[in-house]
């Protein structure tokens, strides 16, 4: 397995997410109540935009955590193995999401009720 390839993918994705984080912080800022400046519907739109920005930021932080964990697994020599069954995760699956934790079989078992 080409660990350098996956490391580069993970580092590039982390850099991309961190750049977006810096741009997105302003969108999640507190919406001020100034009825002279902003009408009620505009304020509701701003609140909705703020909620969406916060949800996006939360997803971005989870993704950054997953990337950090994948980089740690690379350093520990555990990268590419399913954390449930220990079997190797196929390279095609890792190429799509190098931060993935489980193989397809275990993922399907996790999704079953």
N, C-alpha and C positions, 0 to 999 in steps of 0.2 A: 504494500500500500504506500502511496506517495504522500507522506504526512506533510511535506512542504506545500504541496498543492492545496490540501485542505486548510492548512494554517493560513496560507495567503487568502483563500476564500473567506475564512472567518475574520481575519484582520481587515480585509477590504469592507466586509459588511459592517463590522464594528465602527470603522471610520465613517462610513456612510450614515449610520444611525446617530453617531455622536454629532455629526455636522447638522443633521436634521433636528436633533435635540436643541442645539443652540438657536436655530431659527424658530422653533416651535414654542419656546418658553413664553414669548410675548403673547401668543394666542390664548394661553391658559391663565393669563393674568386676571385679577379680580375685576369684575364689571362694576363700575361705579353707578350709583343712583343719582342721576342729574337730570331731572325732568325738563329743565330748561334747555338742555343740550340734546337729549336723546328722548324720543317718544317711547311710549310703552311697548309698542310692537317691535321697535328697533332694539329696545333693551332685552325683550324676550329672545329675539334673534341672537343678540350678543351672548346671552346666557346659554342658549343652545350651542352656539359655536364654542363657547368656553368648555361646556361639558364634553363636546366631541374632542376638543383639543386635549383635555385631561385624559380621556379614554385612550386616545392615540398615544399620549405620552406614557401611559401605564403599559400598553402593549409594547412600546419601544423599550421600556426598561426591562420588561420580562425577556424580550429578545436579547438584549445586552447581557442579561444574567445567563441565558442559555449559551451565548457565545463564549462568555468567560468560563463557564463550566466545560465547554468543549475544548477550549484552549488548555485548561488544566488537565483534561483527560489526555490530550496530546503530550503534554509534558510528563505525565505519569505512565505513558505507554498503554493506556486503556482505551484510547480513541478507536472508534470503529467497531467496538463490541457492544452488543445489546446489554443494557443494564439489567434486564429481566432474566434472560436465558443464557447470556454469555456468548452466544453465537456471533460470528462476524456479520455486520450489517453490509449488504451489497454496496459496492462503490457507486452504482447508479443512484441509489437512495441517498448516499452521503453527498453526492454531487449536487443533488437538488436542495438538500438541507444538511450541511455538515454539522449542525448542532443537534441533530436528531439523536434520541436516546435509545430507541428500541427498533428492533427489526419489524418487518411487516407482520409476521405471524403474531408477535406479542402485541403489536398495536391493534390488530384485529381482536385479540382476546380482551384487551382493555376496553374496547368500544362495545362489547357485548354486554347486555344487561344481566 
